[in-house]
Amino acid sequence: MYLLLNFTNTTNSSALDSDDADTLNGGVIYLYNVLAQCGCIFSVLMFLSILLELKLFKVNIWQALAIEKVSCFIVYYNILLIIMLILMVIILLPIFHFAAKLDVYSYKISLVINCSMYLIALVLLLTLNYFCNLVCRKRAKQSKLTLNEKLEIVDEHIPDMTGLEQNKEESESKLIPLLIPLLKEVSEVFHKESTVLVPILTGSVAERFSVPLSSVDGKYWGMTRFNAHDRHAILSDHDFLIEYASVRASFNHGCDIRIETQSVNLNPGFVKLHDSSGSVISAKEVKTRIQEAVMKIDIRVIDGFDSFESRPYGAFPNTFIVGGYSSISQKGPAICLNYHILEKQFFYADLTFGIPCPGEWPFSSNWPVRTRKWPPSADVHRIVDMGFHFVPKSQVTDMEGVTWRYSFSLAEVELSRLISPVARKCFIALKIIGKDFLKQCCKNFKSYHMKTIFMYTLENTDPARWNDNHIETLFDMCLNDVINAVKIKNCPHFWIQDVNLFDNLTNEDFSKLENILMKIKNVQKIISRV
């Protein structure tokens, strides 16, 4: 650098004497060759590293738990590329300026060759970086399959009942140790001793509308837009309803928990609960105490996590794993657990505490008696006899958090088992469109909206129509029902029709949804990207 600075100070000299030129030649060429060769070596190594990552995309990369590693790799790699470009501008361009004044032709040729290698390596890296990001974040190339062929295979990775039962047992084995510390907190709230909290698998995994995260393969990584923060629509964690076995709610007096439905300012779908002494049971208190108890759990009690070091993170102990991460958050009535050790173990689950009300049905629900074509009456009576639950989700206007929301999760799981294979395929395709298109333009649009509209379609359609010969027509019918619901801005709750699930959507949301739905009316184009 001294030589370069000295050269810039000799602005009055039109030429260099031979000794200075030889010294400058050697210094410049040595400095440049070191930089260029290091850059080339680095570029080749990065090139090979990305090729290796791309190769991993074709195998079971999610099960290998390399998602965060790949994501960080791409980020760091982009930063290094920028640094390399800055170095080239700051250092290499002045060297070219000085080299242009050298008299020795061989030195100029050497500089041109080395610089060309450096630039070629950079171009290759930038091109591969674009391709790598394209593979990570974009959809696979459009398939030549017809709509009918796409619909036929859309559920090919959904586990059958045997696979679902096996996956459920594996998840419960990880969950059971976490429930033991919660039992004390729940018992204190209800002033009643119990020996067990019962985990019940619900949600889209139990309904066989989604692929459990613990059993996915390479199809959902690399070939899709799925990454650590943007899951493929067909993937889902496990939803567990945690039932307190020692208490039961009832509309009648003389039970553990009495249900109050006639209180002032109670919105449809919400109630107040009273214990045996008449005191109101606070949904907010129950949810808060359960979450605080979960925060204190040592994650090493989970099978597969026992050999890993844990340490405090922020205000909560045992919520950070060396070599991985864990996070606990709250979403509605659910507590979301994300325990993840890179390349080793992971456990994703949403836990929702529920108070059962077996053998009864809400008076505000007309589902048992309304006219329908599906399901059969025998199944309706069986589902009603199973009852429902209350979950600690208070209505928006309840600042004290004393109200509870109805939950029909078990009834929905039972209904899903009565759905024909063709109808299941249609809904999974709808769900993918909802997540990948509707959710992107309207954050308040939920998969539950799509499922509710679909359940009404099932209820009003002759079961004999759901056959493979009409699958495209049936899918069009389902899509049209979604479009009509958006147009009239009404999506009645399937179980309690006084509740409009679209109440939290704005006119702007409806406009965006209708616009995108009309654009995806060409189903062939959309399904070919699923």
GUKEPA-767541 format. One record per residue (C-alpha): x, y negated, z. Coordinates in Angstrom, 1 decimal, padded with zeros to 4 digits, always signed. Each point is the difference from the previous one (the first is absolute). Layout:
BEGIN
- c1 | c2 | c3
- X | Y | Z
...
end
This chain:
BEGIN
- c1 | c2 | c3
- +000.0 | +000.0 | +000.0
- +003.0 | -002.3 | +000.6
- +001.0 | +000.5 | -003.6
- -003.5 | -000.9 | -001.2
- -000.1 | -003.1 | +002.2
- +003.5 | -001.0 | -001.1
- -001.1 | +000.4 | -003.7
- -003.0 | -002.3 | +000.5
- +002.3 | -002.7 | +001.4
- +002.1 | -000.1 | -003.1
- -002.6 | -001.8 | -002.1
- +002.6 | -002.3 | -001.5
- +002.0 | +002.9 | -001.6
- -001.1 | +001.0 | -003.4
- +001.8 | +003.3 | +000.2
- +001.6 | +002.3 | +002.5
- +003.8 | +000.8 | +000.0
- +000.9 | +003.6 | -000.4
- +000.7 | +000.8 | +003.7
- -003.3 | -001.5 | +001.2
- -001.8 | +001.8 | -002.8
- +001.5 | +003.3 | +000.9
- -000.8 | -000.5 | +003.7
- -003.6 | -001.1 | -000.8
- -000.4 | +002.8 | -002.5
- +000.9 | +002.6 | +002.6
- -002.1 | -001.6 | +002.8
- -003.1 | -000.5 | -002.1
- +000.1 | +003.5 | -001.6
- +000.7 | +001.7 | +003.3
- -002.8 | -001.8 | +001.8
- -002.4 | +000.6 | -002.8
- +000.9 | +003.7 | -000.5
- -000.6 | +000.6 | +003.7
- -003.4 | -001.6 | -000.1
- -001.1 | +001.6 | -003.2
- +001.2 | +003.5 | +000.9
- -001.6 | -000.2 | +003.4
- -003.2 | -001.3 | -001.7
- +000.1 | +002.9 | -002.5
- +000.6 | +002.6 | +002.7
- -002.9 | -001.5 | +002.1
- -002.3 | -000.1 | -003.0
- +000.7 | +003.7 | -000.9
- -000.6 | +001.1 | +003.5
- -003.3 | -002.0 | +000.2
- -001.0 | +001.4 | -003.4
- +000.6 | +003.6 | +001.2
- -001.8 | -000.8 | +003.3
- -003.1 | -001.2 | -001.8
- +000.0 | +003.0 | -002.3
- +000.0 | +002.2 | +003.1
- -002.9 | -001.9 | +001.4
- -001.9 | +000.3 | -003.2
- +000.6 | +003.7 | +000.0
- -001.4 | +000.1 | +003.6
- -003.2 | -001.6 | -001.2
- -000.8 | +003.2 | -002.0
- +000.2 | +002.2 | +003.1
- -001.8 | -000.1 | +003.4
- +001.4 | -003.4 | +001.0
- -002.8 | -000.8 | +002.4
- +000.4 | +003.2 | +001.9
- +003.7 | -000.7 | +000.1
- -001.0 | -003.3 | +001.7
- +002.3 | -002.2 | -002.1
- -002.5 | -002.7 | -000.7
- +001.5 | -002.6 | +002.3
- +003.4 | +001.0 | -001.1
- -000.9 | -000.5 | -003.7
- -001.8 | -003.3 | +000.7
- +003.0 | -001.4 | +001.9
- +002.3 | +001.3 | -002.7
- -001.8 | -001.9 | -002.7
- +000.0 | -003.2 | +002.1
- +003.7 | +000.2 | +000.9
- +000.8 | +000.9 | -003.6
- -001.7 | -003.1 | -001.3
- +001.9 | -002.1 | +002.5
- +003.3 | +001.5 | -001.1
- -000.8 | -000.6 | -003.6
- -000.7 | -003.7 | +000.7
- +003.3 | -000.2 | +001.9
- +001.9 | +001.5 | -002.9
- -001.5 | -002.5 | -002.5
- +000.9 | -002.9 | +002.3
- +003.5 | +001.3 | +000.3
- +000.3 | +000.2 | -003.8
- -001.2 | -003.6 | -000.3
- +002.2 | -001.4 | +002.7
- +003.2 | +001.9 | -000.6
- +000.0 | +001.6 | -003.4
- -001.1 | -003.0 | -002.1
- +002.8 | -002.2 | +001.3
- +002.5 | +002.8 | -000.7
- -001.3 | +000.1 | -003.6
- +000.5 | -003.8 | -000.2
- +003.7 | +000.4 | +001.1
- +000.5 | +003.1 | -002.1
- -001.0 | -001.9 | -003.1
- +003.0 | -002.2 | +000.4
- +002.5 | +002.9 | +000.1
- +002.2 | +000.5 | -002.9
- +000.5 | +003.8 | +000.4
- -002.5 | +001.7 | -002.3
- +000.2 | +003.4 | +001.8
- -001.2 | -001.6 | +003.3
- -003.1 | -001.5 | -001.8
- -000.8 | +003.5 | -001.4
- +000.4 | +001.5 | +003.4
- -002.4 | -002.5 | +001.6
- -002.6 | +000.4 | -002.7
- +000.0 | +003.8 | +000.3
- -000.2 | -000.1 | +003.8
- -002.7 | -002.6 | +000.0
- -002.0 | +002.0 | -002.6
- +000.1 | +003.1 | +002.2
- -001.1 | -002.1 | +002.9
- -002.9 | -001.5 | -001.9
- -001.1 | +003.3 | -001.5
- +000.0 | +001.6 | +003.5
- -002.2 | -002.9 | +001.2
- -002.4 | +000.3 | -002.9
- -000.3 | +003.7 | +000.6
- -000.7 | -000.6 | +003.7
- -002.6 | -002.7 | -000.7
- -001.7 | +002.3 | -002.5
- +000.0 | +002.9 | +002.3
- -001.2 | -002.2 | +002.9
- -003.0 | -001.1 | -002.1
- -000.8 | +003.6 | -000.9
- +000.4 | +001.1 | +003.7
- -002.4 | -002.7 | +001.1
- -002.4 | +000.9 | -002.8
- +000.0 | +003.7 | +001.1
- -000.5 | -001.0 | +003.6
- -002.8 | -002.5 | -000.4
- -001.8 | +000.7 | -003.3
- -002.4 | +002.6 | -001.1
- +001.1 | +003.0 | -002.1
- -000.3 | -000.4 | -003.7
- -003.5 | +000.4 | -001.3
- -001.0 | +003.5 | -000.6
- -001.6 | +001.4 | -003.1
- -002.5 | +001.9 | +002.1
- -003.6 | -000.8 | -000.5
- -002.2 | -001.3 | +002.7
- -001.6 | +003.4 | +000.5
- +003.5 | +001.6 | +000.4
- +001.1 | -002.7 | +002.4
- -003.1 | +000.5 | +002.2
- +000.5 | +003.7 | +000.0
- +003.5 | -000.3 | +001.6
- -000.4 | -003.1 | +002.1
- -000.5 | +002.2 | +003.2
- +002.6 | +002.6 | -000.8
- +002.2 | -001.0 | +003.0
- -002.8 | -000.1 | +002.5
- +000.5 | +002.9 | +002.5
- -002.7 | +002.7 | +000.0
- -001.6 | +000.9 | +003.3
- +002.7 | +002.4 | +000.9
- +002.7 | -002.5 | -000.6
- -001.9 | -002.7 | +001.8
- -000.4 | +002.2 | +003.1
- +003.8 | +000.7 | +000.0
- +000.8 | -003.7 | -000.4
- -002.4 | -000.8 | +002.8
- +001.6 | +002.5 | +002.4
- +003.5 | -001.4 | -000.7
- -001.2 | -003.6 | +000.6
- -001.9 | +001.0 | +003.2
- +003.2 | +001.7 | +001.4
- +001.8 | -003.4 | -000.3
- -003.0 | -001.9 | +001.4
- -000.8 | +002.0 | +003.1
- +003.0 | -001.1 | +002.0
- -001.0 | -003.6 | -000.6
- -003.4 | +000.5 | +001.4
- +001.1 | +001.0 | +003.5
- +001.1 | -003.5 | +001.1
- -003.3 | -001.4 | -001.4
- -002.1 | +002.3 | +002.1
- +000.8 | -001.9 | +003.3
- -000.9 | -003.4 | -001.5
- -003.3 | +001.2 | -001.4
- -000.9 | +001.8 | +003.2
- +000.6 | -003.2 | +002.0
- -002.3 | -002.0 | -002.3
- -002.9 | +002.4 | +000.2
- +000.7 | +000.9 | +003.7
- -000.3 | +003.7 | -000.9
- +002.7 | +002.7 | +000.0
- +000.5 | +002.0 | -003.1
- +002.5 | +002.6 | -001.1
- +000.0 | -000.6 | -003.7
- -000.3 | -002.5 | -002.9
- -001.2 | +001.7 | -003.1
- +001.6 | -001.1 | -003.4
- -002.5 | +000.3 | -002.9
- +001.4 | -000.4 | -003.5
- -002.2 | -002.4 | -002.0
- +000.4 | -002.5 | -002.9
- +001.0 | +000.6 | -003.6
- +002.4 | +002.8 | +000.8
- -002.6 | +002.1 | +001.8
- -002.5 | -000.9 | -002.8
- +002.5 | +001.3 | -002.5
- +000.0 | -003.3 | -001.9
- +003.7 | -000.7 | +000.6
- +003.3 | +001.8 | +000.1
- +001.5 | +000.0 | +003.5
- +003.3 | -001.9 | +000.2
- +001.7 | +003.0 | +001.6
- -000.6 | +002.2 | -003.1
- +000.6 | -002.3 | -002.9
- +002.6 | +000.7 | -002.8
- +001.9 | -001.9 | -002.6
- -003.1 | -000.7 | -002.1
- -000.7 | -002.9 | +002.3
- +003.4 | -001.5 | +000.1
- +002.0 | -001.4 | -002.9
- -002.7 | +000.7 | -002.6
- -002.5 | -002.4 | +001.7
- -000.2 | -003.3 | +001.6
- +000.2 | +001.7 | +003.4
- +002.7 | -001.2 | +002.4
- +000.4 | -000.5 | +003.7
- -002.3 | -003.0 | +000.0
- -002.3 | +000.9 | -002.8
- -001.4 | +003.5 | +000.2
- -001.6 | +001.9 | -002.9
- -003.7 | -000.2 | +000.4
- -000.3 | +003.8 | +000.4
- +002.3 | +000.1 | +003.0
- -001.2 | -000.4 | +003.6
- +001.3 | +000.4 | +003.6
- -002.0 | +002.1 | +002.5
- -003.1 | -001.6 | +001.7
- -000.7 | +001.6 | +003.3
- -003.0 | -000.7 | +002.1
- +001.1 | +000.5 | +003.6
- -003.1 | +001.2 | +002.0
- -000.1 | -000.2 | +003.8
- -001.5 | +003.4 | +000.8
- -001.3 | -000.9 | +003.5
- -002.6 | -002.7 | -001.0
- -003.0 | -000.2 | -002.2
- -002.1 | -002.9 | -001.1
- -003.7 | +000.1 | -000.3
- -003.0 | -002.2 | -000.7
- -001.7 | +001.6 | +003.1
- +000.6 | -000.8 | +003.6
- +001.8 | +002.4 | +002.4
- +003.0 | +000.6 | -002.2
- +003.7 | -000.9 | +000.3
- -000.3 | -003.0 | -002.3
- -003.2 | -001.8 | -000.9
- -000.4 | -001.7 | -003.4
- -001.5 | -003.5 | -000.1
- -001.4 | -001.0 | -003.4
- -002.4 | -002.9 | +000.9
- +002.4 | -002.5 | +001.5
- -000.1 | -003.6 | -001.3
- +002.4 | -000.9 | -002.8
- +000.7 | +003.7 | -000.9
- +000.7 | +000.4 | -003.7
- -001.2 | +003.1 | -001.9
- +002.5 | +002.8 | +000.4
- +001.2 | -001.1 | +003.5
- -001.1 | +000.9 | +003.5
- +001.0 | -000.6 | +003.6
- +001.0 | +003.0 | +002.2
- -000.6 | +000.3 | +003.8
- +001.5 | +002.4 | +002.4
- -002.0 | +001.9 | +002.7
- +000.2 | -003.0 | +002.3
- -001.5 | -002.3 | -002.6
- +003.2 | -001.9 | -000.7
- +000.8 | -000.9 | -003.6
- +002.9 | +002.0 | -001.5
- +002.3 | -002.4 | -001.8
- +001.2 | +001.1 | -003.5
- +002.8 | -002.5 | +000.2
- +001.3 | +001.4 | +003.3
- -000.1 | +003.6 | -001.2
- +001.8 | -000.8 | -003.3
- +002.6 | -002.2 | +001.8
- +000.8 | +002.6 | +002.7
- +000.4 | +002.7 | -002.6
- +002.3 | -002.0 | -002.2
- +002.1 | -001.0 | +003.0
- +000.3 | +003.6 | +001.0
- +001.0 | +001.0 | -003.5
- +002.7 | -002.7 | +000.0
- +001.6 | +001.6 | +003.1
- +000.1 | +003.5 | -001.5
- +003.5 | +001.5 | -000.5
- -000.1 | +001.1 | -003.6
- +002.4 | +002.8 | +000.8
- -002.9 | +002.0 | +001.3
- -001.1 | +000.5 | -003.7
- +001.2 | +003.3 | -001.6
- +003.0 | -000.8 | -002.1
- +000.9 | -003.3 | +001.7
- +001.5 | +001.4 | +003.2
- +003.6 | -000.1 | -001.1
- +000.0 | -003.6 | -001.1
- +001.1 | -003.0 | +002.1
- -002.6 | -002.6 | +000.7
- +000.4 | -003.5 | +001.5
- -002.2 | -003.0 | +000.8
- -001.1 | -002.3 | -002.8
- -001.4 | -003.4 | +000.9
- -002.5 | +000.1 | +002.8
- -000.8 | +003.6 | -000.4
- +002.2 | +002.9 | +001.1
- +000.6 | +003.0 | -002.1
- -001.3 | -001.5 | -003.2
- +003.3 | +000.1 | -002.0
- +001.8 | +003.1 | -001.1
- +003.7 | +000.0 | -001.0
- +000.2 | +001.1 | -003.6
- -003.7 | -000.7 | -000.6
- -002.8 | -002.1 | +001.3
- -003.3 | +000.1 | +001.8
- -002.8 | -002.5 | +000.1
- -003.3 | -000.2 | +001.8
- -002.7 | -002.4 | -001.2
- -003.7 | -000.6 | +000.3
- -002.5 | +000.1 | -002.9
- -003.6 | -000.4 | +001.0
- -000.8 | +002.6 | +002.6
- +003.0 | +002.2 | -000.9
- +003.5 | +000.0 | +001.3
- +002.4 | +000.7 | -002.8
- +003.1 | +002.2 | +000.7
- +002.9 | +000.0 | -002.4
- +002.9 | +002.2 | +001.3
- +002.7 | +000.5 | -002.6
- +003.5 | +001.4 | +000.0
- +001.7 | -000.2 | -003.3
- +000.5 | +003.3 | -001.7
- -001.2 | +001.8 | +003.1
- -003.6 | -000.4 | +001.4
- -002.9 | -002.3 | -000.3
- -003.4 | -000.3 | +001.5
- -002.7 | -002.5 | -001.2
- -003.3 | +000.0 | +001.7
- -002.9 | -002.3 | +000.9
- -001.5 | +000.7 | +003.4
- -003.5 | -001.2 | +000.8
- -001.5 | +000.6 | +003.4
- -003.7 | +001.2 | -000.2
- -002.8 | +000.6 | +002.4
- -002.3 | +002.8 | -001.2
- -003.7 | -000.1 | -000.2
- -000.9 | +003.6 | -000.9
- -003.6 | +001.1 | -000.9
- -001.3 | -003.5 | -000.5
- -000.3 | -002.5 | -002.8
- -000.2 | -003.8 | -000.1
- -003.5 | -001.4 | -000.3
- +001.3 | -002.6 | -002.4
- +001.0 | +002.7 | -002.5
- -002.6 | +001.3 | -002.5
- +002.4 | +002.5 | -001.5
- -001.7 | +003.1 | +001.4
- -003.4 | -000.9 | -001.5
- +000.6 | -001.9 | -003.2
- -000.7 | +001.4 | -003.5
- +002.9 | +001.7 | -001.6
- +001.1 | +002.6 | -002.5
- +003.1 | +000.9 | +001.9
- +001.0 | +001.5 | +002.5
- -002.6 | +002.8 | +000.8
- -002.3 | -000.5 | +003.0
- +001.7 | +002.8 | +001.9
- +003.4 | -001.8 | -000.2
- -001.6 | -003.3 | +001.0
- -001.4 | +001.6 | +003.2
- +003.3 | +001.6 | +000.8
- +002.0 | -003.2 | -000.4
- -002.5 | -001.9 | +002.1
- +000.3 | +002.6 | +002.8
- +003.8 | -000.6 | +000.0
- -000.6 | -003.6 | +001.1
- +002.4 | -002.9 | -000.4
- +002.6 | -002.0 | +001.9
- +000.6 | -003.5 | +001.3
- +003.4 | -001.6 | -000.6
- +001.5 | -003.1 | +001.7
- -000.6 | -002.4 | -002.8
- -001.9 | -003.1 | +001.1
- -002.2 | -002.2 | -002.2
- +001.6 | -003.2 | -001.3
- -002.1 | -002.3 | +002.2
- +000.9 | +002.0 | +003.2
- +002.8 | -002.0 | +001.6
- +000.1 | +002.1 | +003.1
- +000.4 | +003.3 | -001.9
- -002.8 | +001.9 | +001.8
- -001.8 | +001.3 | -003.0
- +000.6 | +003.4 | -001.7
- -000.5 | +001.0 | -003.7
- -001.8 | +003.1 | -001.3
- +002.3 | +002.6 | -001.7
- -001.3 | +002.7 | -002.3
- +003.4 | +001.4 | -000.8
- -001.0 | +003.6 | +000.8
- -003.1 | -000.2 | -002.1
- +002.0 | -001.4 | -002.9
- +002.4 | +002.9 | +000.3
- -002.9 | +002.5 | +000.0
- -001.6 | -001.7 | -003.1
- +003.3 | +000.1 | -001.8
- +000.0 | +003.8 | +000.3
- -003.3 | +000.1 | -001.9
- +001.4 | -002.0 | -003.0
- +000.4 | +001.9 | -003.3
- +003.5 | +000.2 | -001.5
- -001.1 | -002.2 | -003.0
- -001.4 | -002.7 | +002.3
- +003.2 | +000.1 | +002.1
- +002.1 | -000.6 | -003.2
- -002.1 | -003.0 | -000.9
- +000.4 | -001.6 | +003.4
- +003.7 | +000.5 | +000.1
- +000.3 | -001.7 | -003.3
- -002.2 | -002.8 | +001.3
- +002.2 | -000.3 | +003.1
- +003.1 | -000.4 | -002.1
- -001.6 | -002.7 | -002.0
- -001.2 | -001.7 | +003.2
- +003.5 | +000.0 | +001.6
- +002.0 | -000.8 | -003.1
- -002.2 | -002.6 | -001.6
- -002.9 | -001.3 | +002.2
- +002.1 | -000.2 | +003.2
- +002.7 | -001.9 | -001.8
- -002.5 | -002.8 | -000.9
- -002.0 | +000.1 | +003.2
- +001.7 | +000.8 | +003.2
- -003.4 | +000.4 | +001.8
- -001.1 | +002.8 | -002.3
- +000.5 | +003.4 | +001.8
- -000.1 | +003.6 | -001.0
- -002.9 | +000.4 | +002.4
- -002.0 | -002.3 | -002.3
- +000.7 | +002.3 | -002.9
- -000.8 | +003.1 | +002.0
- -003.4 | -001.5 | +001.2
- -001.1 | -000.8 | -003.5
- +001.1 | +003.5 | -001.1
- -002.0 | +001.6 | +002.8
- -003.1 | -001.8 | -001.1
- +000.6 | +001.2 | -003.6
- +000.2 | +003.6 | +001.4
- -003.1 | -000.4 | +002.0
- -002.0 | -001.2 | -003.1
- +001.3 | +002.4 | -002.5
- -001.2 | +003.5 | -000.7
- +002.8 | +002.4 | +001.2
- -000.5 | +002.1 | -003.2
- +001.4 | -002.9 | -002.0
- +003.4 | +000.3 | +001.5
- +001.7 | +002.3 | -002.4
- +003.1 | +000.0 | -002.2
- -001.9 | -000.5 | -003.2
- -001.1 | -003.5 | +001.1
- +003.0 | -001.2 | +002.0
- +000.7 | -003.1 | -002.2
- -003.7 | -001.0 | +000.1
- -000.1 | +000.5 | +003.8
- +003.1 | -002.1 | +000.5
- -001.5 | -002.8 | -002.1
- -003.1 | +000.2 | +002.2
- +002.1 | -000.3 | +003.2
- +001.9 | -002.9 | -001.5
- -003.2 | -001.8 | -001.0
- -001.4 | +000.4 | +003.5
- +003.1 | -001.8 | +001.3
- -000.5 | -002.8 | -002.5
- -003.7 | -000.4 | +000.8
- +000.7 | -000.2 | +003.8
- +002.6 | -002.7 | -000.7
- -002.4 | -001.9 | -002.2
- -002.9 | -000.1 | +002.5
- +002.6 | -000.6 | +002.9
- -001.5 | +002.8 | +002.1
- +001.5 | +003.2 | +001.4
- -002.3 | +001.3 | +002.7
- +001.7 | +002.2 | +002.7
- -000.7 | +003.6 | -000.9
- -001.2 | +000.8 | +003.5
- -001.4 | -003.3 | +001.3
- -001.4 | -001.8 | -003.0
- -000.6 | -003.3 | +001.8
- +003.8 | -000.6 | -000.2
- +001.3 | -001.4 | -003.3
- +003.6 | +001.1 | -000.3
- +000.6 | -002.9 | -002.4
- -000.8 | -002.7 | +002.6
- +003.7 | -000.9 | +000.3
- +000.5 | -000.5 | -003.7
- -000.2 | -003.5 | -001.5
- -001.5 | -001.2 | -003.3
- +003.5 | -000.2 | -001.3
- +000.7 | +003.6 | +001.0
- -003.1 | +001.1 | -001.8
- +001.0 | -001.9 | -003.1
- +003.4 | +001.5 | -000.1
- -001.3 | +003.5 | +000.6
- -002.6 | -000.3 | -002.7
- +002.5 | -001.3 | -002.4
- +002.5 | +002.8 | +000.6
- -002.7 | +002.6 | -000.1
- -001.3 | -001.1 | -003.3
- +003.6 | +000.1 | -001.3
- +000.4 | +003.6 | +001.1
- -003.2 | +001.0 | -001.6
- +002.3 | +001.6 | -002.6
- +000.5 | +002.9 | +002.3
- +002.3 | +001.9 | -002.4
- +002.6 | -002.7 | +000.2
- -000.1 | -000.2 | +003.8
- -000.1 | +003.8 | +000.8
- +002.9 | +000.5 | -002.4
- +002.1 | -002.0 | +002.5
- -001.1 | +001.9 | +003.1
end
